[in-house]
Amino acid sequence: MKYLIVIVLLLAGGYMFPQVYEEVDGPCQALEKKLVRDNTKNGLENSIISNLARSISNGDIGEGIADDKFPKLPSRLGCLAVYYDIPEDWGEF
């Protein structure tokens, strides 16, 4: 029973971490915020364009990316898989 509780807590933490770390409401918004942050050059993180891109994100672009890479997963789980850089062929061992 202890192991089940530990596994549930780890999974819940893995699901909630991107949202808390990126300070957004969902995993797809966290993915968008991470993509904007990773694709801005050093010194431009606080530029007008990157701040605008972060402020208008509602998760639609993240959902599209997740659906393209992981079409069999629900979009929220796909966004988490892309956020954590899980390879597309992870289940084909």
SEKOLFI-768723 format. One record per atom (N, C-alpha, C, O): residue number from 1; residue in one letter; atom name; x, y, z. Coordinates in pm, whole numbers, plus 32768, in hexadecimal, padded with zeros to 4 digits. Layout:
BEGIN
[pt NUM; "A"; "CA"; [X; Y; Z]]
...
% end
This chain:
BEGIN
[pt 1; "M"; "N"; [8052; 7F89; 8000]]
[pt 1; "M"; "CA"; [8000; 8000; 8000]]
[pt 1; "M"; "C"; [8057; 807E; 8000]]
[pt 1; "M"; "O"; [8035; 80E2; 7FC0]]
[pt 2; "K"; "N"; [80C8; 8078; 804A]]
[pt 2; "K"; "CA"; [8121; 80EB; 804D]]
[pt 2; "K"; "C"; [8158; 8109; 7FC3]]
[pt 2; "K"; "O"; [8166; 817D; 7F9C]]
[pt 3; "Y"; "N"; [8178; 80A0; 7F78]]
[pt 3; "Y"; "CA"; [81B0; 80B4; 7EF3]]
[pt 3; "Y"; "C"; [814B; 80F3; 7E94]]
[pt 3; "Y"; "O"; [816F; 8145; 7E3F]]
[pt 4; "L"; "N"; [80CE; 80CC; 7EA2]]
[pt 4; "L"; "CA"; [8065; 8106; 7E50]]
[pt 4; "L"; "C"; [8057; 819B; 7E6B]]
[pt 4; "L"; "O"; [8048; 81EA; 7E0E]]
[pt 5; "I"; "N"; [805B; 81C1; 7EE8]]
[pt 5; "I"; "CA"; [8052; 824F; 7F0C]]
[pt 5; "I"; "C"; [80C9; 829C; 7ED6]]
[pt 5; "I"; "O"; [80B9; 830B; 7EA4]]
[pt 6; "V"; "N"; [8140; 8262; 7EDF]]
[pt 6; "V"; "CA"; [81B9; 82A4; 7EAB]]
[pt 6; "V"; "C"; [81AE; 82B4; 7E13]]
[pt 6; "V"; "O"; [81D1; 831D; 7DDE]]
[pt 7; "I"; "N"; [8180; 824E; 7DCE]]
[pt 7; "I"; "CA"; [8172; 8255; 7D3C]]
[pt 7; "I"; "C"; [810C; 82C0; 7D14]]
[pt 7; "I"; "O"; [8124; 830D; 7CB7]]
[pt 8; "V"; "N"; [809C; 82C4; 7D5B]]
[pt 8; "V"; "CA"; [8036; 8329; 7D3E]]
[pt 8; "V"; "C"; [806D; 83B6; 7D56]]
[pt 8; "V"; "O"; [8055; 8410; 7D06]]
[pt 9; "L"; "N"; [80B6; 83C8; 7DC2]]
[pt 9; "L"; "CA"; [80F0; 844C; 7DDF]]
[pt 9; "L"; "C"; [8158; 8474; 7D76]]
[pt 9; "L"; "O"; [815D; 84E8; 7D4E]]
[pt 10; "L"; "N"; [81A9; 8415; 7D49]]
[pt 10; "L"; "CA"; [820C; 8433; 7CE1]]
[pt 10; "L"; "C"; [81C9; 8459; 7C5E]]
[pt 10; "L"; "O"; [81F3; 84B7; 7C1B]]
[pt 11; "L"; "N"; [8161; 840F; 7C39]]
[pt 11; "L"; "CA"; [8119; 842F; 7BBD]]
[pt 11; "L"; "C"; [80D3; 84B7; 7BC5]]
[pt 11; "L"; "O"; [80D4; 8504; 7B66]]
[pt 12; "A"; "N"; [8098; 84D3; 7C38]]
[pt 12; "A"; "CA"; [8056; 8555; 7C4B]]
[pt 12; "A"; "C"; [80BC; 85C6; 7C47]]
[pt 12; "A"; "O"; [80A2; 8630; 7C0D]]
[pt 13; "G"; "N"; [812F; 85B0; 7C84]]
[pt 13; "G"; "CA"; [8199; 8615; 7C7F]]
[pt 13; "G"; "C"; [81CC; 862B; 7BF3]]
[pt 13; "G"; "O"; [81E5; 869C; 7BCA]]
[pt 14; "G"; "N"; [81DD; 85BF; 7BA7]]
[pt 14; "G"; "CA"; [8209; 85CB; 7B1D]]
[pt 14; "G"; "C"; [81A4; 8612; 7AC6]]
[pt 14; "G"; "O"; [81C9; 8659; 7A69]]
[pt 15; "Y"; "N"; [8123; 8601; 7AE3]]
[pt 15; "Y"; "CA"; [80BB; 8645; 7A98]]
[pt 15; "Y"; "C"; [80B3; 86D9; 7ABC]]
[pt 15; "Y"; "O"; [809E; 872D; 7A64]]
[pt 16; "M"; "N"; [80C3; 86FA; 7B3A]]
[pt 16; "M"; "CA"; [80B3; 8783; 7B68]]
[pt 16; "M"; "C"; [8131; 87D9; 7B5B]]
[pt 16; "M"; "O"; [8127; 8853; 7B57]]
[pt 17; "F"; "N"; [81A7; 879B; 7B55]]
[pt 17; "F"; "CA"; [8223; 87E8; 7B54]]
[pt 17; "F"; "C"; [8229; 8850; 7AE5]]
[pt 17; "F"; "O"; [8247; 88C4; 7B02]]
[pt 18; "P"; "N"; [820E; 882D; 7A65]]
[pt 18; "P"; "CA"; [8219; 8894; 79FD]]
[pt 18; "P"; "C"; [81BC; 890A; 7A14]]
[pt 18; "P"; "O"; [81E0; 897C; 79F7]]
[pt 19; "Q"; "N"; [8146; 88F0; 7A47]]
[pt 19; "Q"; "CA"; [80E7; 895D; 7A5D]]
[pt 19; "Q"; "C"; [8115; 89BA; 7ACD]]
[pt 19; "Q"; "O"; [8108; 8A34; 7AC2]]
[pt 20; "V"; "N"; [814A; 8981; 7B37]]
[pt 20; "V"; "CA"; [8179; 89D1; 7BA7]]
[pt 20; "V"; "C"; [81F9; 8A1B; 7B81]]
[pt 20; "V"; "O"; [8209; 8A91; 7BA1]]
[pt 21; "Y"; "N"; [8255; 89D6; 7B3E]]
[pt 21; "Y"; "CA"; [82D6; 8A12; 7B1A]]
[pt 21; "Y"; "C"; [82C4; 8A85; 7AB7]]
[pt 21; "Y"; "O"; [8305; 8AED; 7AC3]]
[pt 22; "E"; "N"; [826C; 8A72; 7A55]]
[pt 22; "E"; "CA"; [8257; 8AD9; 79EF]]
[pt 22; "E"; "C"; [81ED; 8B3F; 7A18]]
[pt 22; "E"; "O"; [81D8; 8BA1; 79D1]]
[pt 23; "E"; "N"; [81AA; 8B28; 7A89]]
[pt 23; "E"; "CA"; [8144; 8B83; 7ABF]]
[pt 23; "E"; "C"; [80D0; 8B98; 7A5E]]
[pt 23; "E"; "O"; [80AA; 8C09; 7A40]]
[pt 24; "V"; "N"; [8099; 8B28; 7A2D]]
[pt 24; "V"; "CA"; [8026; 8B2B; 79D2]]
[pt 24; "V"; "C"; [7FBC; 8AC9; 7A03]]
[pt 24; "V"; "O"; [7FCD; 8A88; 7A6A]]
[pt 25; "D"; "N"; [7F4E; 8AC0; 79B8]]
[pt 25; "D"; "CA"; [7EDC; 8A70; 79E4]]
[pt 25; "D"; "C"; [7ED7; 89E3; 79AD]]
[pt 25; "D"; "O"; [7E8A; 8991; 79E0]]
[pt 26; "G"; "N"; [7F24; 89C1; 7947]]
[pt 26; "G"; "CA"; [7F1B; 893D; 790D]]
[pt 26; "G"; "C"; [7F9D; 890F; 78CE]]
[pt 26; "G"; "O"; [7FF7; 8961; 78B8]]
[pt 27; "P"; "N"; [7FAA; 888E; 78B2]]
[pt 27; "P"; "CA"; [8027; 885B; 787B]]
[pt 27; "P"; "C"; [8043; 888E; 77ED]]
[pt 27; "P"; "O"; [80B8; 889E; 77C9]]
[pt 28; "C"; "N"; [7FDC; 88A8; 779E]]
[pt 28; "C"; "CA"; [7FF4; 88DA; 7716]]
[pt 28; "C"; "C"; [8023; 896C; 7719]]
[pt 28; "C"; "O"; [8075; 8994; 76C6]]
[pt 29; "Q"; "N"; [7FF0; 89BA; 7777]]
[pt 29; "Q"; "CA"; [8023; 8A42; 7787]]
[pt 29; "Q"; "C"; [80B2; 8A41; 77BA]]
[pt 29; "Q"; "O"; [8103; 8A95; 7794]]
[pt 30; "A"; "N"; [80D1; 89E1; 7811]]
[pt 30; "A"; "CA"; [815B; 89D5; 7843]]
[pt 30; "A"; "C"; [81B9; 89B0; 77D0]]
[pt 30; "A"; "O"; [8229; 89E2; 77C9]]
[pt 31; "L"; "N"; [818B; 8959; 7776]]
[pt 31; "L"; "CA"; [81DC; 8935; 7702]]
[pt 31; "L"; "C"; [81F6; 89AE; 76AB]]
[pt 31; "L"; "O"; [8266; 89C3; 767E]]
[pt 32; "E"; "N"; [818F; 89FE; 7691]]
[pt 32; "E"; "CA"; [81A1; 8A76; 7640]]
[pt 32; "E"; "C"; [8204; 8AD7; 7681]]
[pt 32; "E"; "O"; [825A; 8B0F; 763E]]
[pt 33; "K"; "N"; [81F6; 8AE9; 7703]]
[pt 33; "K"; "CA"; [824F; 8B45; 7749]]
[pt 33; "K"; "C"; [82E0; 8B13; 7744]]
[pt 33; "K"; "O"; [833D; 8B62; 7735]]
[pt 34; "K"; "N"; [82F2; 8A90; 7750]]
[pt 34; "K"; "CA"; [8379; 8A57; 7748]]
[pt 34; "K"; "C"; [83B2; 8A68; 76BC]]
[pt 34; "K"; "O"; [8428; 8A89; 76AD]]
[pt 35; "L"; "N"; [8360; 8A54; 7655]]
[pt 35; "L"; "CA"; [8390; 8A64; 75CC]]
[pt 35; "L"; "C"; [83B8; 8AF3; 75AF]]
[pt 35; "L"; "O"; [841D; 8B0C; 756C]]
[pt 36; "V"; "N"; [836A; 8B54; 75E1]]
[pt 36; "V"; "CA"; [838E; 8BE1; 75CE]]
[pt 36; "V"; "C"; [8410; 8BFF; 7618]]
[pt 36; "V"; "O"; [8468; 8C42; 75E2]]
[pt 37; "R"; "N"; [841B; 8BCE; 7692]]
[pt 37; "R"; "CA"; [8494; 8BE8; 76E1]]
[pt 37; "R"; "C"; [850F; 8BA8; 76A1]]
[pt 37; "R"; "O"; [857A; 8BE5; 769D]]
[pt 38; "D"; "N"; [8501; 8B2E; 766F]]
[pt 38; "D"; "CA"; [8574; 8AE9; 7633]]
[pt 38; "D"; "C"; [859C; 8B23; 75AD]]
[pt 38; "D"; "O"; [8610; 8B17; 7585]]
[pt 39; "N"; "N"; [853F; 8B62; 7566]]
[pt 39; "N"; "CA"; [855D; 8B95; 74E1]]
[pt 39; "N"; "C"; [8580; 8C29; 74DD]]
[pt 39; "N"; "O"; [8599; 8C60; 7472]]
[pt 40; "T"; "N"; [8583; 8C6A; 754F]]
[pt 40; "T"; "CA"; [85B0; 8CF5; 7553]]
[pt 40; "T"; "C"; [8644; 8CF7; 7574]]
[pt 40; "T"; "O"; [8674; 8CA8; 75C5]]
[pt 41; "K"; "N"; [8689; 8D50; 7534]]
[pt 41; "K"; "CA"; [8719; 8D5A; 754C]]
[pt 41; "K"; "C"; [8733; 8D98; 75D5]]
[pt 41; "K"; "O"; [86DC; 8DD9; 760F]]
[pt 42; "N"; "N"; [87AA; 8D82; 7607]]
[pt 42; "N"; "CA"; [87CE; 8DBC; 7689]]
[pt 42; "N"; "C"; [87C3; 8E53; 7683]]
[pt 42; "N"; "O"; [87F0; 8E92; 7623]]
[pt 43; "G"; "N"; [8788; 8E8A; 76E7]]
[pt 43; "G"; "CA"; [8775; 8F1A; 76EE]]
[pt 43; "G"; "C"; [86F1; 8F47; 76B3]]
[pt 43; "G"; "O"; [86CA; 8FBB; 76C5]]
[pt 44; "L"; "N"; [86AA; 8EED; 766D]]
[pt 44; "L"; "CA"; [862B; 8F14; 7631]]
[pt 44; "L"; "C"; [85B4; 8ED3; 7678]]
[pt 44; "L"; "O"; [8544; 8EDC; 7647]]
[pt 45; "E"; "N"; [85CC; 8E92; 76EB]]
[pt 45; "E"; "CA"; [855E; 8E51; 7730]]
[pt 45; "E"; "C"; [84F2; 8EB3; 775A]]
[pt 45; "E"; "O"; [847D; 8E8F; 7761]]
[pt 46; "N"; "N"; [8517; 8F2D; 7777]]
[pt 46; "N"; "CA"; [84B7; 8F91; 77A5]]
[pt 46; "N"; "C"; [8495; 8FF5; 7739]]
[pt 46; "N"; "O"; [8466; 9063; 7757]]
[pt 47; "S"; "N"; [84AC; 8FD2; 76BA]]
[pt 47; "S"; "CA"; [848B; 902E; 764F]]
[pt 47; "S"; "C"; [83F4; 9035; 763D]]
[pt 47; "S"; "O"; [83AA; 8FE2; 7672]]
[pt 48; "I"; "N"; [83C7; 9097; 75F4]]
[pt 48; "I"; "CA"; [8338; 90AC; 75E0]]
[pt 48; "I"; "C"; [82FA; 9035; 7598]]
[pt 48; "I"; "O"; [828C; 9009; 75BC]]
[pt 49; "I"; "N"; [833D; 9001; 7533]]
[pt 49; "I"; "CA"; [8305; 8F94; 74E4]]
[pt 49; "I"; "C"; [82FA; 8F14; 7536]]
[pt 49; "I"; "O"; [8293; 8ED1; 7531]]
[pt 50; "S"; "N"; [8361; 8EF1; 7581]]
[pt 50; "S"; "CA"; [8359; 8E76; 75D1]]
[pt 50; "S"; "C"; [82F2; 8E84; 7641]]
[pt 50; "S"; "O"; [82AC; 8E24; 7661]]
[pt 51; "N"; "N"; [82E8; 8EFA; 767D]]
[pt 51; "N"; "CA"; [8282; 8F0F; 76E4]]
[pt 51; "N"; "C"; [81F6; 8F09; 76A9]]
[pt 51; "N"; "O"; [819A; 8ED5; 76E8]]
[pt 52; "L"; "N"; [81E6; 8F3F; 7631]]
[pt 52; "L"; "CA"; [8164; 8F39; 75EF]]
[pt 52; "L"; "C"; [813F; 8EA9; 75CE]]
[pt 52; "L"; "O"; [80CE; 8E7F; 75E3]]
[pt 53; "A"; "N"; [819E; 8E5E; 759A]]
[pt 53; "A"; "CA"; [8184; 8DD1; 7579]]
[pt 53; "A"; "C"; [8160; 8D81; 75F6]]
[pt 53; "A"; "O"; [8108; 8D2B; 75F0]]
[pt 54; "R"; "N"; [81A1; 8D9D; 7664]]
[pt 54; "R"; "CA"; [8180; 8D55; 76E0]]
[pt 54; "R"; "C"; [80F9; 8D7E; 7718]]
[pt 54; "R"; "O"; [80B3; 8D2C; 7753]]
[pt 55; "S"; "N"; [80D5; 8DFB; 7707]]
[pt 55; "S"; "CA"; [8059; 8E29; 7744]]
[pt 55; "S"; "C"; [7FDE; 8DFD; 76F7]]
[pt 55; "S"; "O"; [7F73; 8DEC; 7732]]
[pt 56; "I"; "N"; [7FE9; 8DEA; 7674]]
[pt 56; "I"; "CA"; [7F72; 8DC4; 7626]]
[pt 56; "I"; "C"; [7F65; 8D2D; 7615]]
[pt 56; "I"; "O"; [7F07; 8CFE; 75D6]]
[pt 57; "S"; "N"; [7FC1; 8CE0; 764B]]
[pt 57; "S"; "CA"; [7FB8; 8C50; 7638]]
[pt 57; "S"; "C"; [7F43; 8C19; 7689]]
[pt 57; "S"; "O"; [7F32; 8C38; 76FE]]
[pt 58; "N"; "N"; [7EF4; 8BC7; 7647]]
[pt 58; "N"; "CA"; [7E83; 8B87; 768B]]
[pt 58; "N"; "C"; [7E89; 8AF0; 7680]]
[pt 58; "N"; "O"; [7E2B; 8AAC; 76A8]]
[pt 59; "G"; "N"; [7EF5; 8ABA; 764A]]
[pt 59; "G"; "CA"; [7F06; 8A2B; 7644]]
[pt 59; "G"; "C"; [7EE6; 89ED; 75BD]]
[pt 59; "G"; "O"; [7F00; 8976; 75A9]]
[pt 60; "D"; "N"; [7EAE; 8A39; 7560]]
[pt 60; "D"; "CA"; [7E87; 8A00; 74DF]]
[pt 60; "D"; "C"; [7EFF; 89D3; 748D]]
[pt 60; "D"; "O"; [7EFC; 8969; 744F]]
[pt 61; "I"; "N"; [7F68; 8A22; 748C]]
[pt 61; "I"; "CA"; [7FE0; 89FB; 7440]]
[pt 61; "I"; "C"; [8020; 8981; 7480]]
[pt 61; "I"; "O"; [804D; 8926; 7439]]
[pt 62; "G"; "N"; [8026; 897E; 7503]]
[pt 62; "G"; "CA"; [805D; 890A; 7548]]
[pt 62; "G"; "C"; [800D; 888C; 752C]]
[pt 62; "G"; "O"; [8046; 8820; 751A]]
[pt 63; "E"; "N"; [7F89; 8898; 7529]]
[pt 63; "E"; "CA"; [7F34; 8825; 7509]]
[pt 63; "E"; "C"; [7F4F; 87F4; 747C]]
[pt 63; "E"; "O"; [7F53; 877B; 7464]]
[pt 64; "G"; "N"; [7F60; 8850; 741F]]
[pt 64; "G"; "CA"; [7F7D; 8829; 7394]]
[pt 64; "G"; "C"; [8001; 87DF; 7388]]
[pt 64; "G"; "O"; [800B; 877B; 7341]]
[pt 65; "I"; "N"; [8067; 8810; 73CE]]
[pt 65; "I"; "CA"; [80E9; 87CE; 73CC]]
[pt 65; "I"; "C"; [80DF; 8744; 740A]]
[pt 65; "I"; "O"; [8115; 86E3; 73D5]]
[pt 66; "A"; "N"; [8099; 873A; 7479]]
[pt 66; "A"; "CA"; [808A; 86B9; 74BD]]
[pt 66; "A"; "C"; [803B; 8657; 7468]]
[pt 66; "A"; "O"; [805C; 85E1; 7463]]
[pt 67; "D"; "N"; [7FD3; 8687; 7425]]
[pt 67; "D"; "CA"; [7F84; 862E; 73CE]]
[pt 67; "D"; "C"; [7FD4; 85FD; 7357]]
[pt 67; "D"; "O"; [7FC0; 858D; 7328]]
[pt 68; "D"; "N"; [802F; 8652; 7325]]
[pt 68; "D"; "CA"; [8084; 8627; 72B5]]
[pt 68; "D"; "C"; [80EA; 85BE; 72E0]]
[pt 68; "D"; "O"; [8100; 855C; 7298]]
[pt 69; "K"; "N"; [8128; 85D1; 7354]]
[pt 69; "K"; "CA"; [8190; 8575; 7380]]
[pt 69; "K"; "C"; [8158; 84F6; 73BF]]
[pt 69; "K"; "O"; [8191; 848A; 73AE]]
[pt 70; "F"; "N"; [80EB; 8501; 7409]]
[pt 70; "F"; "CA"; [80AF; 8490; 744F]]
[pt 70; "F"; "C"; [8019; 848A; 7434]]
[pt 70; "F"; "O"; [7FC9; 84AF; 748A]]
[pt 71; "P"; "N"; [7FF1; 845D; 73BD]]
[pt 71; "P"; "CA"; [7F63; 8460; 7399]]
[pt 71; "P"; "C"; [7F0C; 8401; 73EA]]
[pt 71; "P"; "O"; [7E93; 8415; 73F1]]
[pt 72; "K"; "N"; [7F45; 839B; 7427]]
[pt 72; "K"; "CA"; [7EF6; 833A; 7473]]
[pt 72; "K"; "C"; [7EDF; 8363; 7503]]
[pt 72; "K"; "O"; [7E8C; 8327; 7548]]
[pt 73; "L"; "N"; [7F27; 83C7; 7533]]
[pt 73; "L"; "CA"; [7F17; 83F7; 75BC]]
[pt 73; "L"; "C"; [7EB4; 846A; 75C2]]
[pt 73; "L"; "O"; [7EA7; 84B5; 7561]]
[pt 74; "P"; "N"; [7E6D; 8479; 7632]]
[pt 74; "P"; "CA"; [7E1E; 84F4; 7644]]
[pt 74; "P"; "C"; [7E7A; 856E; 7640]]
[pt 74; "P"; "O"; [7EEF; 8564; 7665]]
[pt 75; "S"; "N"; [7E46; 85DE; 7614]]
[pt 75; "S"; "CA"; [7E9D; 8651; 75FD]]
[pt 75; "S"; "C"; [7EE6; 8680; 767A]]
[pt 75; "S"; "O"; [7F5A; 86AA; 7670]]
[pt 76; "R"; "N"; [7EA8; 867A; 76EE]]
[pt 76; "R"; "CA"; [7EEB; 86A7; 7769]]
[pt 76; "R"; "C"; [7F62; 864C; 778A]]
[pt 76; "R"; "O"; [7FCB; 867C; 77B4]]
[pt 77; "L"; "N"; [7F52; 85C9; 7778]]
[pt 77; "L"; "CA"; [7FC2; 856E; 7790]]
[pt 77; "L"; "C"; [802C; 857C; 7723]]
[pt 77; "L"; "O"; [80A3; 856E; 773E]]
[pt 78; "G"; "N"; [8000; 8597; 76A8]]
[pt 78; "G"; "CA"; [805F; 85AF; 763C]]
[pt 78; "G"; "C"; [80B3; 862B; 7656]]
[pt 78; "G"; "O"; [812A; 862D; 7639]]
[pt 79; "C"; "N"; [8073; 8692; 768C]]
[pt 79; "C"; "CA"; [80BE; 870C; 76AE]]
[pt 79; "C"; "C"; [8128; 86EF; 7719]]
[pt 79; "C"; "O"; [8197; 8723; 7712]]
[pt 80; "L"; "N"; [8105; 869B; 777A]]
[pt 80; "L"; "CA"; [8168; 8676; 77E0]]
[pt 80; "L"; "C"; [81DA; 8627; 77A2]]
[pt 80; "L"; "O"; [824E; 863D; 77C5]]
[pt 81; "A"; "N"; [81BA; 85CC; 7745]]
[pt 81; "A"; "CA"; [8223; 857C; 7705]]
[pt 81; "A"; "C"; [8281; 85D6; 76B5]]
[pt 81; "A"; "O"; [82FB; 85C1; 76B7]]
[pt 82; "V"; "N"; [824B; 8638; 766F]]
[pt 82; "V"; "CA"; [82A0; 8695; 7625]]
[pt 82; "V"; "C"; [82EF; 86EE; 7685]]
[pt 82; "V"; "O"; [8364; 870B; 766D]]
[pt 83; "Y"; "N"; [82B0; 8719; 76F1]]
[pt 83; "Y"; "CA"; [82F3; 876E; 7754]]
[pt 83; "Y"; "C"; [836D; 8726; 778E]]
[pt 83; "Y"; "O"; [83D7; 8763; 779D]]
[pt 84; "Y"; "N"; [835E; 86A8; 77AD]]
[pt 84; "Y"; "CA"; [83CC; 865B; 77E8]]
[pt 84; "Y"; "C"; [8428; 861E; 777F]]
[pt 84; "Y"; "O"; [8480; 85D0; 77A2]]
[pt 85; "D"; "N"; [8416; 863E; 7700]]
[pt 85; "D"; "CA"; [8468; 860D; 7692]]
[pt 85; "D"; "C"; [846B; 8575; 7689]]
[pt 85; "D"; "O"; [84D5; 853A; 7674]]
[pt 86; "I"; "N"; [83F9; 8536; 7699]]
[pt 86; "I"; "CA"; [83F1; 84A5; 768A]]
[pt 86; "I"; "C"; [83F5; 8486; 75F5]]
[pt 86; "I"; "O"; [83A9; 84C2; 75A9]]
[pt 87; "P"; "N"; [844A; 842B; 75CA]]
[pt 87; "P"; "CA"; [8453; 840D; 753A]]
[pt 87; "P"; "C"; [83D1; 83CE; 7507]]
[pt 87; "P"; "O"; [8388; 838E; 7552]]
[pt 88; "E"; "N"; [83B6; 83E3; 7486]]
[pt 88; "E"; "CA"; [8339; 83B4; 744B]]
[pt 88; "E"; "C"; [832F; 831C; 7449]]
[pt 88; "E"; "O"; [82C0; 82E6; 744C]]
[pt 89; "D"; "N"; [839F; 82D7; 7445]]
[pt 89; "D"; "CA"; [839C; 8245; 743A]]
[pt 89; "D"; "C"; [83BA; 8201; 74C0]]
[pt 89; "D"; "O"; [83F4; 8195; 74C2]]
[pt 90; "W"; "N"; [8392; 823F; 752D]]
[pt 90; "W"; "CA"; [83B3; 820B; 75B1]]
[pt 90; "W"; "C"; [8370; 8185; 75CE]]
[pt 90; "W"; "O"; [83A4; 8139; 761F]]
[pt 91; "G"; "N"; [8302; 8166; 7590]]
[pt 91; "G"; "CA"; [82BD; 80E9; 75AB]]
[pt 91; "G"; "C"; [82E1; 8078; 754D]]
[pt 91; "G"; "O"; [82A7; 800C; 7556]]
[pt 92; "E"; "N"; [833F; 808F; 74F3]]
[pt 92; "E"; "CA"; [8362; 802D; 748C]]
[pt 92; "E"; "C"; [83E9; 7FEC; 74A8]]
[pt 92; "E"; "O"; [8442; 7FEF; 7453]]
[pt 93; "F"; "N"; [83FA; 7FB3; 751C]]
[pt 93; "F"; "CA"; [847B; 7F75; 753D]]
[pt 93; "F"; "C"; [847C; 7EE5; 751A]]
[pt 93; "F"; "O"; [84E0; 7EA1; 7530]]
% end
